[in-house]
């Protein structure tokens, strides 16, 4: 018999605030986290805005300053978010069998800042001056590795890299391990810190980024007819996923239950989604079928919603295909309108948004969506617009993440009940 998996802890480092309460309050009040880039000089860049993490000090999260120097900033974000999630869960690791607590923390790109500094130093000062910690700081699995080391977690430890679907796949694969009874709990999510010269230059060269540099508050505008590209974001999202009986036994607070998971591939193009969102629709359908529910039972979609034409159109077509007439009754919103696009961490912070949506009975808005483009209007989807949340009883929510390379992932969350 398959085990049930529930979320008992939430930890987030984000452009709109750190910690679940600050993050959630920012979302439901429509606060913008986009501003001019401060991490490096952007004078020669076409895109000069991003969703940067503010006021982050690793020492505030128990990370020793010497150890912090041996971690890329993306890993620091992951360890900090993991600490917040573990503290929020109330789990006492000293009393747990840590052989049965796993770590699934992915990243789309990994130690980008470390990589940049490596080549900068190599070209300017030569190979003899390369930092001996550069490899363990840079490699993509180190966020998961450091989380397991810092908290002494000996269960399955892995890092998934599926571009912008990373955070969702990490939580989904952790869900499968709990279903199979392999682990009692998993620290799962994603992290990213790519507001760096190379990453911004690369995405700008693709013409993927918004260049609304003089108006950062209105730059990320999913579904809106005036959008001109996505905005880079950074941060980390971590959830504590726990087997239900284990959570009940220790008296844990349960935010929601994971009821379904879907993952597939477009097998179409390295950056563009398959036409009409056909495999995105199949991915959502996989999650709904996995949960054993009907499509009309879903109340809310936390959309991938990147603020690019191809994503917003194809995802909306996919939603309309899966949910039919019911699609007009569901709420649809994009967290990225406020945070920007956190790449490998996006699905993780959006999973946290879904958990809070179900618990709090509020659906956060898609800010800057003043008027959806005509191709979207005809679909009749209920995009939550404006700057304030809508009160709504949400029993079932889904979160979509679609990554370069055709990676699609959907998680389905439902209100916890004993039955």
C-alpha positions in Angstrom: 0.0 0.0 0.0 1.4 3.4 -1.0 2.3 5.8 1.9 0.8 9.3 2.0 3.1 12.3 2.0 2.4 15.6 3.7 4.2 19.0 3.9 5.2 19.9 7.5 7.8 22.6 7.1 8.4 25.6 4.8 11.6 27.6 4.2 12.2 30.3 1.7 14.8 32.8 0.7 13.4 35.1 -2.0 13.4 38.5 -3.7 10.3 39.5 -1.7 11.5 38.3 1.7 13.1 35.5 3.7 11.0 33.2 5.8 7.6 31.8 4.9 5.6 34.5 6.7 7.4 37.4 5.1 7.3 35.7 1.7 3.6 34.9 2.0 2.6 38.4 3.2 4.5 39.9 0.3 2.6 37.7 -2.2 -0.9 38.4 -0.9 -0.3 42.1 -0.8 1.2 42.2 -4.3 4.7 43.4 -3.4 7.2 43.7 -6.2 10.7 42.2 -5.6 12.3 43.4 -8.9 14.8 46.3 -8.8 18.0 47.4 -10.6 20.8 44.8 -10.3 23.3 45.6 -7.5 25.5 42.4 -7.7 27.6 43.7 -10.6 28.0 46.6 -13.0 25.3 46.4 -15.6 26.3 49.5 -17.6 26.9 47.5 -20.8 23.9 45.1 -20.4 20.6 45.4 -22.2 18.8 43.9 -19.2 19.7 45.6 -15.9 17.0 44.5 -13.5 16.4 41.3 -11.5 14.8 39.9 -8.4 17.7 39.9 -6.0 17.7 38.5 -2.5 18.0 41.3 0.0 19.6 41.6 3.4 21.0 38.0 3.4 23.6 37.2 6.0 24.5 33.4 6.2 25.4 33.8 9.8 21.7 34.6 10.5 21.0 31.0 9.5 23.7 29.3 11.6 26.2 29.1 8.8 29.7 29.5 10.2 31.5 32.4 8.3 34.5 30.1 7.5 32.2 27.4 6.1 30.3 30.1 4.2 33.4 30.9 2.3 33.5 27.3 1.1 30.0 27.5 -0.3 28.7 29.2 -3.4 25.9 31.7 -2.7 23.4 29.3 -4.2 24.4 26.7 -1.6 24.2 29.2 1.2 20.6 30.0 0.1 19.8 26.3 0.1 21.2 25.7 3.6 19.5 28.8 5.0 16.1 27.7 3.5 16.6 24.2 4.8 17.2 25.5 8.3 14.1 27.6 8.1 12.0 24.6 6.9 13.4 22.3 9.5 12.8 24.8 12.3 9.3 25.4 11.0 8.5 21.7 11.0 9.5 21.3 14.6 11.2 18.0 13.9 13.8 17.1 16.5 16.7 15.6 14.4 18.4 14.3 17.6 15.4 12.0 18.2 15.0 10.9 14.6 16.6 8.0 12.6 18.6 10.2 10.2 19.3 7.2 8.0 15.6 7.6 7.0 15.7 11.3 6.3 16.7 12.2 2.7 17.8 15.3 0.8 16.6 16.2 -2.6 17.8 19.8 -3.4 18.3 20.6 -7.1 19.6 23.6 -9.1 19.2 24.5 -12.7 22.7 25.9 -13.1 24.6 25.6 -9.8 27.6 27.7 -8.7 27.5 30.4 -11.4 29.2 33.0 -9.3 32.0 30.6 -8.4 32.4 29.8 -12.0 32.6 33.4 -13.0 35.2 34.2 -10.3 37.2 31.1 -11.3 37.7 32.3 -14.9 38.1 35.9 -13.9 41.0 34.9 -11.6 42.4 32.4 -14.0 42.7 34.8 -16.9 43.9 37.7 -14.8 46.3 36.0 -12.3 47.0 32.5 -13.7 46.3 28.9 -12.6 48.4 29.1 -9.5 46.0 31.5 -7.9 42.9 29.4 -8.3 41.0 28.8 -5.1 41.3 25.1 -4.0 37.6 25.1 -3.0 36.4 26.1 -6.4 35.3 22.7 -7.6 33.3 21.7 -4.5 31.8 25.2 -4.5 30.8 25.1 -8.1 29.4 21.6 -8.8 25.6 21.3 -9.0 25.2 18.6 -6.4 26.8 20.5 -3.6 23.7 22.3 -2.4 22.2 18.9 -1.6 25.5 17.7 -0.2 25.9 20.6 2.1 22.4 20.4 3.4 22.9 16.8 4.2 26.2 17.5 5.9 25.1 20.5 7.9 22.0 18.7 9.3 23.5 15.2 9.4 20.9 13.6 7.1 22.1 10.1 5.9 19.2 9.1 3.7 19.1 9.3 -0.1 20.8 12.5 -1.2 20.6 13.8 -4.7 20.5 16.9 -6.9 18.2 17.1 -9.9 18.9 19.5 -12.8 16.0 19.9 -15.1 16.3 23.6 -15.7 13.2 25.5 -14.6 11.4 22.3 -13.6 14.1 21.4 -11.1 12.4 22.4 -7.9 9.2 20.7 -8.8 10.9 17.5 -9.9 12.9 17.5 -6.7 9.8 17.6 -4.6 8.0 15.2 -6.8 10.8 12.6 -6.7 11.0 13.0 -2.9 7.2 12.3 -2.8 7.7 9.1 -4.8 10.4 7.9 -2.3 8.0 8.5 0.6 5.2 6.8 -1.2 7.3 3.7 -1.6 8.2 3.7 2.1 11.9 4.3 1.5 12.2 7.3 3.7 10.3 8.9 6.7 11.1 12.5 5.6 12.8 14.4 2.8 14.3 17.9 2.8 13.3 18.8 -0.7 13.4 21.8 -3.1 15.6 24.0 -5.3 18.1 26.8 -5.2 19.6 29.3 -7.7 21.9 32.3 -7.7 22.3 33.3 -11.3 22.1 37.1 -11.1 25.6 37.1 -12.3 27.4 38.5 -15.4 27.5 35.4 -17.4 23.9 34.2 -16.8 22.4 37.6 -17.4 24.4 38.1 -20.5 23.5 34.7 -21.8 19.8 35.1 -21.3 19.9 38.6 -22.7 21.6 37.3 -25.8 18.6 35.0 -26.3 16.3 38.1 -26.1 14.5 36.3 -23.3 14.8 39.0 -20.6 12.7 42.1 -20.1 14.5 45.3 -20.8 12.0 47.5 -18.9 15.0 48.8 -17.0 13.5 52.2 -16.1 10.4 50.6 -14.7 11.4 47.5 -12.7 8.2 47.4 -10.7 6.2 46.7 -13.8 8.7 44.6 -15.7 7.5 41.1 -14.8 4.0 40.8 -16.3 2.9 37.3 -17.0 0.0 37.0 -19.5 -0.1 40.7 -20.1 -0.1 42.1 -23.6 2.7 44.6 -22.8 5.2 42.0 -21.5 8.6 41.9 -23.1 10.4 39.0 -21.4 11.1 37.4 -18.1 13.0 38.8 -15.2 15.8 36.8 -13.5 15.3 36.0 -9.9 17.4 34.2 -7.2 16.8 32.4 -3.9 15.8 29.0 -2.6 12.7 27.1 -1.5 12.7 24.0 0.7 9.9 21.9 2.0 9.9 19.2 4.6 8.0 16.3 3.1 7.0 13.7 5.6 5.3 10.3 5.6 1.8 10.9 7.1 2.0 8.5 10.0 5.4 9.7 11.0 4.1 13.3 11.0 1.1 12.4 13.1 3.1 10.4 15.6 5.2 13.4 16.4 2.3 15.8 16.4 3.5 17.8 13.4 1.6 20.7 11.9 0.4 19.7 8.4 0.1 22.4 5.7 -1.2 20.1 3.0 -0.8 16.8 1.4 0.8 16.0 -1.9 -1.7 14.1 -3.9 -0.2 13.8 -7.4 2.8 14.3 -9.5 3.4 14.3 -13.3 6.6 14.6 -15.3 7.3 14.2 -19.0 9.2 15.6 -21.9 8.2 17.7 -25.0 11.1 16.1 -27.0 10.6 19.1 -29.3 13.1 22.0 -28.9 15.9 23.1 -26.6 14.1 26.3 -25.6 10.7 26.5 -27.1 7.7 24.5 -25.8 5.9 22.1 -28.0 3.1 23.8 -30.0 -0.2 24.3 -28.2 1.2 23.1 -25.0 0.3 19.5 -25.9 2.8 17.8 -23.5 2.3 20.4 -20.8 -1.3 19.4 -20.9 -0.4 15.7 -20.7 1.9 16.5 -17.7 -1.0 18.2 -15.8 -3.2 15.3 -16.7 -0.7 12.9 -15.3 -0.7 14.7 -11.9 -4.5 14.8 -11.8 -4.7 11.0 -12.7 -2.0 10.2 -10.2 -4.2 11.9 -7.5 -7.2 9.9 -8.6 -9.4 12.9 -8.9 -11.5 14.6 -11.6 -10.1 17.8 -13.3 -13.1 19.8 -12.1 -11.9 19.2 -8.5 -8.9 21.4 -9.0 -9.5 25.0 -7.7 -6.2 26.8 -8.4 -3.3 26.7 -10.8 0.0 28.3 -9.8 1.2 28.8 -13.3 4.7 28.6 -14.6 3.8 32.1 -16.0 7.2 33.4 -17.0 6.1 36.6 -18.7 7.2 35.4 -22.2 4.9 35.0 -25.1 5.6 31.3 -25.9 5.3 30.1 -22.3 2.2 32.1 -21.3 0.3 31.2 -24.5 1.2 27.5 -24.5 0.6 27.0 -20.8 -2.8 28.7 -21.1 -3.7 26.5 -24.0 -2.7 23.5 -22.0 -4.8 24.6 -19.0 -7.8 25.1 -21.2 -7.3 21.7 -22.8 -7.1 19.7 -19.5 -9.8 21.5 -17.6 -12.3 22.4 -20.4 -15.2 24.6 -19.3 -14.0 24.3 -15.7 -10.9 26.2 -16.6 -12.9 29.4 -16.5 -13.9 28.8 -12.9 -10.4 28.0 -11.6 -8.0 30.7 -10.3 -4.8 31.1 -12.2 -1.9 33.2 -10.9 1.9 33.6 -11.4 4.3 34.1 -8.4 6.9 35.2 -10.9 5.1 38.5 -11.4 6.6 39.5 -8.0 9.7 37.4 -7.5 10.9 37.1 -11.1 12.0 33.7 -12.4 14.1 31.8 -9.9 15.0 29.1 -12.5 15.8 25.9 -10.6 14.3 27.3 -7.4 11.1 28.5 -9.0 9.0 25.4 -8.6 10.1 25.1 -5.0 9.0 28.6 -3.9 5.8 28.1 -5.9 5.1 24.8 -4.1 5.4 26.8 -0.8 3.0 29.4 -2.3 0.5 26.6 -3.0 0.8 25.1 0.5 0.1 28.5 2.0 -2.8 29.1 -0.4 -4.5 25.9 0.8 -3.8 26.7 4.4 -4.7 30.3 4.4 -7.6 30.3 1.9 -6.1 33.1 -0.2 -5.0 33.2 -3.8 -2.2 35.7 -4.5 -2.5 38.0 -7.5 -0.5 38.2 -10.7 0.6 41.8 -10.5 1.1 43.8 -13.6 -1.3 41.7 -15.6 -3.4 44.7 -16.6 -4.8 43.2 -19.8 -4.1 39.7 -21.1 -3.1 39.6 -24.7 -5.9 38.8 -27.2 -4.8 35.2 -27.8 -5.3 34.5 -24.1 -8.5 36.5 -23.6 -10.4 34.1 -26.0 -9.5 31.2 -23.7 -11.5 32.8 -20.8 -9.1 31.7 -18.1 -9.6 33.3 -14.7 -6.2 35.1 -14.2 -6.1 36.7 -10.8 -5.2 40.3 -11.6 -4.6 43.4 -9.5 -2.4 43.7 -6.4 -4.3 41.9 -3.7 -5.2 38.4 -2.9 -8.6 36.8 -3.3 -10.2 34.9 -0.4 -11.2 31.5 -1.6 -11.5 28.0 -0.2 -8.9 26.0 -2.1 -9.1 22.2 -1.7 -6.8 21.3 -4.6 -4.1 23.3 -6.2 -1.6 22.4 -8.9 1.8 24.0 -9.6 3.4 23.9 -13.1 7.1 24.1 -14.0 8.4 23.8 -17.6 12.1 23.9 -18.3 14.5 24.4 -21.3 15.1 21.0 -23.0 11.4 20.2 -22.8 11.3 19.2 -19.1 7.7 19.4 -17.8 6.7 18.8 -14.1 3.4 19.3 -12.2 2.7 18.8 -8.5 -0.9 18.5 -7.2 -1.5 19.6 -3.6 -4.7 19.0 -1.6 -6.1 20.0 1.7 -5.2 17.4 4.3 -8.0 15.2 5.7 -7.7 12.0 7.7 -9.5 10.0 5.0 
